[in-house]
């Protein structure tokens, strides 16, 4: 028999949809839960998605419900700007060290926005994948939870920082904030750190760096979002004109031994969603989907059929060899069609690379992982949840997170 | 203790500059005669919070009404032990959405407070329903991989389990398999079947009571108190139910075009498993096959058969092909496929099959002929023509899965049969080329629910059980009953195990919450529940029919009876009731109606129309908040009334608004239908349905039908809704003032 757990608290690392779901499900089953998020607000990758396949509904809708659940639940504590730097021990008796980076804005911030009014410099807008800039004092986005501003570290020690501080009527700016450490005793650790997009710059033949109108799938989400850098208009990065002829390139990195050997699962479906974004904006738009296999798994086949019914969407079985700059500046997708054996060189207004997902963080303790860096199994260590365990869509991530919550409940109830 | 409402008005975030706070105080004092009225420069700061806290502790106030920011923010600051709190949204929905120092902005702020102060008079602290004993045992239906995993995991979380299996033995459809698709790194080799060990574990576990050769003949009651009757006559009390009835293979006799039935050497993937388990794969001649072809999507992804992809067949064929190729490297093994679907880490298994010498042909297998050996005609996509593949010794049809959402061996029941032919259909009607007929499962109910709405668990038009949510995959329309495994979605064994764990978590969660009288998702922790005043009830049955969760049954005298722990607190019953006799302690038609009437309606010569916006608090209301955050401006003539769900909107509210002089009423709710976004599944659909019947009422009042309209709103509509509101205000303006104004 295992010894009694020393702590009944559950630590959840990662505040995306997986971590939020795991934390809530555990807390709503009676556990004390601490949720740690690296960024300034919860929501992770899904907060930056425009819509979900296949229902084409908005991720913020489910996030709102989840944030309401968090606000109502006294058993769940959230720490943003925080990371776990060390974990020791085992189930029932873990010790975790957490580091909180300065936000320079204290919890008494009312989100009134006076600080942003006086900020003069701009920093890259992380929420929009750097497609635009924000003021150096900013609200991460309109749905941010917690609803609190952030001060970019770049201005903390500058005269601008001082004027921002002076503008805050409630004294919420603390320019001298330092990183803080604290230790937690917990009975279970759920690792839900999710994914990051595979770097498109690694795919040199696709010239993502050089060609403004070659973008990634996550950037496409922001272009299509009403609160994105183009207010939802899918515009070419080069000249701001509407993108009406669009190529969507599947397996940009995935299923490739030189990059990601596995299939990232969601890209086919995400690209179909992107085809819908474009088609909804322009009745005359043409979308070409370059693919190896269309992986609309299980019931998502319905979504594929929906797109197949649209004559303006073409399906080309081919992994393009390269993208070249055209004479008119438009990107030209080059390769050979696997079915027809035709060699093509097709110019487009916009090319979207369906880059895959790779795990974003490794647990700071010995953990069973596969060769790709995904957490597998959880006997004796942290419990993986969501995309930290493999490429999953949102629904499967929530399923995985709910299962992980059970693992945590079992560990602390023992 | 007497209710003492206090008004706390914040002057921070520009409120003090944009609004005449003294005039707001006057509303609280002169109109509502509140005993405590305070203002503060920053109410959410330590000092402001302490101010409220001190009044609460001194007993000067029992119910603070805070006129400041949106109730969606600063919730932690304005939470006080044992006290309810009301918020008037003066920041996001007043000063951030309307010009500062403006007469109409001020009138809006004053009305917001009137609505909140009025709400306070109607608000009571909910008393949770905790009658009698609550059970903690889980019922798991189905003794296959999903059910066994669920039972085993529930015990690990400290719960007893009643496991019901229809057949004579545990293990389910994968029981006899020798090897399964790999789920462990390096994902290249078929793995040992985990079932035998799991069956042994479950059988040895004293906390799991196994009923074999048994079905569920009755499920009555509610979460925490389900009364179960089994076919062996035994009765049990359980707290929650995990439905793990799995799937069955698609009926291969319907695949005659693929040669099934024409030759004993055309077999299904399930039949091949049996041969593999016997250790001897032979053809009718008793020889080991030298040439084998697997045909993928045999029935799946085919509008004449199964519209969906069965998800596991690609990997299962890869596994079987590898097993055959490894058994005899001389065997030629072909896989005829249209799309190879090995998502995630399973891609490695696809590579392993290629390395093992399996030959892949991309194309659709159109027919299988039986002559000198078998021949598969493949519409080869690479060559663009029909290609014969043969002669073959063995053809394996990769048949898909059909969910066991009903008990195929039980007689069908007429009552509640509409739940088997449901209206939530994920397949687009627009596509003429791919129009699958809805799958209406045959047979009888599995749980035999003794519910007013019938014995079945509601399902989707593709035959799978709920849910159709992306964010909340376990939320079925029958609280406390959670489906997992292939009855919910085609999935492989590894995913099934994960899914079973998830369903168990939800089951033990509902057990914990039911015992506290608390709601589960999405209004988690809500202690209120609907109470029905039977003296006024006309037995119209609208509440029992419309509840999205089947929470209300009927007595023998046809009176409605609420099962509190089935209830999800959306208020759809309250919206449905024609005589306003259904109310929650803290939410009622009377409360909403009083709030509507609390607004000052200027007379028609003031040229200040009033428009009532009844907004879903989950989506439309946050969108309006975010409109404020983005400083999008819209008409200050609207008065926004948040509701738990548009389903709780009672038509009498519209009556009250129009007879009270409002010039128009706008309902803002979530998308209904196949891709519903309503968090209570059917709430906004019910509101839409009710609204279609308002024309008569308006006619009798001699009012224009355009005065009442419904707007589909999503949470991402923060830029759109202000425009929609302004357009509607313009429309109401052209209709002219409401003749009831000032009467």
Contacts between the chains, C-beta under 8 A, distances in Angstrom:
chain1	res1	chain2	res2	distance
A	17	B	471	7.3
A	24	B	524	7.9
A	25	B	505	5.6
A	25	B	506	7.6
A	25	B	509	6.8
A	28	B	509	5.6
A	28	B	513	7.1
A	28	B	520	7.5
A	28	B	521	8.0
A	28	B	524	5.3
A	28	B	525	7.7
A	29	B	505	6.6
A	29	B	508	6.1
A	29	B	509	4.4
A	29	B	512	5.8
A	30	B	512	5.3
A	50	B	716	7.9
A	52	B	470	5.0
A	54	B	426	6.8
A	54	B	675	7.8
A	55	B	468	7.7
A	55	B	470	6.2
A	55	B	675	4.2
A	55	B	677	7.3
A	56	B	675	6.6
A	57	B	470	7.0
A	57	B	671	7.4
A	57	B	675	6.8
A	57	B	677	4.9
A	57	B	714	7.2
A	58	B	714	5.5
A	58	B	715	5.5
A	58	B	716	4.3
A	59	B	471	7.7
A	60	B	622	7.9
A	60	B	715	4.9
A	60	B	716	6.2
A	61	B	471	7.7
A	61	B	618	7.3
A	61	B	619	5.7
A	61	B	670	7.8
A	61	B	677	6.1
A	61	B	714	6.6
A	61	B	715	4.6
A	61	B	716	7.8
A	62	B	469	7.7
A	62	B	470	7.0
A	62	B	471	3.0
A	62	B	472	7.0
A	63	B	471	8.0
A	64	B	618	6.1
A	64	B	619	7.1
A	64	B	622	5.3
A	64	B	715	5.8
A	65	B	471	7.3
A	65	B	472	7.8
A	65	B	522	5.0
A	65	B	618	6.2
A	65	B	679	6.1
A	66	B	471	7.4
A	67	B	72	8.0
A	68	B	72	7.9
A	68	B	522	7.6
A	68	B	618	7.7
A	69	B	521	7.9
A	69	B	522	7.3
A	69	B	524	5.4
A	71	B	75	4.3
A	71	B	76	7.0
A	72	B	75	7.8
A	72	B	524	6.5
A	72	B	525	5.4
A	73	B	524	7.2
A	73	B	525	7.0
A	108	B	44	7.3
A	108	B	45	5.7
A	108	B	46	7.4
A	110	B	12	6.2
A	110	B	13	5.3
A	110	B	42	7.1
A	110	B	44	6.0
A	110	B	69	7.1
A	110	B	74	7.6
A	111	B	73	6.7
A	111	B	629	8.0
A	112	B	12	7.2
A	112	B	13	4.1
A	112	B	14	6.8
A	139	B	629	7.6
A	142	B	626	4.4
A	142	B	629	5.0
A	142	B	630	6.4
A	142	B	718	6.7
A	143	B	622	7.7
A	143	B	626	7.0
A	147	B	72	7.8
A	147	B	73	4.7
A	169	B	12	6.9
A	169	B	42	7.4
A	170	B	12	6.8
A	170	B	42	5.2
A	170	B	45	6.0
A	225	B	716	7.8
A	226	B	716	5.6
A	226	B	717	7.9
A	226	B	718	7.3
A	226	B	719	5.5
A	226	B	720	7.7
A	227	B	630	7.7
A	227	B	716	7.7
A	227	B	718	7.4
A	227	B	719	7.9
A	231	B	719	7.2
A	255	B	347	5.7
A	261	B	347	6.7
A	261	B	348	6.7
A	261	B	351	7.9
A	262	B	344	6.0
A	262	B	345	5.1
A	262	B	347	4.9
A	262	B	348	6.8
A	263	B	342	6.4
A	263	B	343	5.1
A	263	B	344	6.0
A	263	B	346	7.3
A	263	B	347	4.4
A	264	B	344	7.8
A	265	B	343	4.0
A	265	B	344	5.1
A	293	B	339	4.4
A	293	B	340	4.8
A	293	B	341	6.7
A	294	B	339	5.0
A	295	B	339	6.6
A	295	B	341	5.0
A	295	B	343	5.4
A	296	B	309	6.5
A	296	B	339	7.9
A	297	B	309	5.9
A	297	B	311	5.3
A	297	B	341	5.6
A	297	B	343	5.4
A	298	B	308	6.2
A	298	B	309	5.6
A	298	B	310	7.4
A	298	B	311	4.1
A	298	B	489	5.3
A	298	B	490	4.3
A	298	B	491	6.8
A	299	B	308	5.0
A	299	B	309	7.8
A	299	B	426	6.5
A	299	B	462	6.4
A	299	B	464	7.0
A	299	B	489	5.8
A	299	B	490	7.1
A	300	B	309	7.5
A	301	B	301	5.7
A	301	B	307	6.9
A	301	B	308	5.0
A	301	B	309	4.3
A	302	B	307	6.9
A	302	B	308	7.0
A	302	B	426	4.5
A	302	B	427	5.1
A	302	B	428	7.3
A	302	B	462	7.8
A	305	B	307	7.7
A	305	B	427	6.9
A	305	B	428	6.9
A	305	B	431	5.7
A	305	B	434	4.6
A	306	B	428	4.5
A	306	B	430	7.7
A	306	B	431	6.6
A	308	B	431	7.1
A	308	B	433	7.4
A	308	B	434	6.9
A	309	B	428	6.7
A	309	B	430	5.9
A	309	B	431	3.6
A	309	B	432	7.7
A	309	B	433	6.6
A	309	B	434	7.0
A	317	B	381	7.3
A	338	B	382	6.8
A	339	B	381	5.3
A	339	B	382	6.0
A	339	B	384	6.9
A	340	B	384	7.3
A	370	B	185	3.8
A	370	B	186	7.3
A	370	B	187	7.5
A	370	B	345	6.7
A	371	B	185	6.4
A	371	B	186	6.6
A	372	B	345	7.0
A	374	B	345	7.2
A	376	B	184	6.6
A	376	B	185	6.1
A	377	B	184	7.7
A	390	B	344	4.9
A	390	B	345	5.7
A	391	B	343	7.1
A	391	B	344	4.7
A	391	B	345	7.8
A	392	B	344	7.3
A	394	B	470	5.4
A	394	B	471	6.8
A	395	B	469	7.9
A	395	B	470	5.0
A	395	B	471	7.8
A	395	B	473	4.9
A	396	B	495	7.3
A	398	B	470	8.0
A	398	B	471	6.3
A	398	B	472	7.0
A	398	B	473	5.7
A	399	B	473	5.4
A	399	B	474	7.8
A	399	B	495	7.7
A	399	B	498	6.1
A	399	B	499	5.7
A	399	B	502	5.0
A	400	B	498	5.7
A	400	B	502	7.7
A	402	B	473	8.0
A	402	B	474	6.6
A	402	B	501	7.4
A	402	B	502	3.5
A	402	B	505	5.2
A	402	B	506	6.8
A	403	B	498	4.5
A	403	B	499	7.3
A	403	B	500	8.0
A	403	B	501	3.6
A	403	B	502	4.5
A	403	B	505	7.0
A	405	B	505	5.1
A	406	B	153	6.2
A	406	B	157	6.4
A	406	B	501	4.6
A	406	B	502	7.0
A	406	B	504	5.6
A	406	B	505	4.0
A	406	B	508	7.8
A	407	B	501	7.1
A	409	B	157	5.4
A	409	B	505	6.8
A	409	B	508	7.1
A	410	B	153	7.4
A	410	B	156	4.6
A	410	B	157	5.0
A	413	B	157	6.0
A	413	B	158	5.3
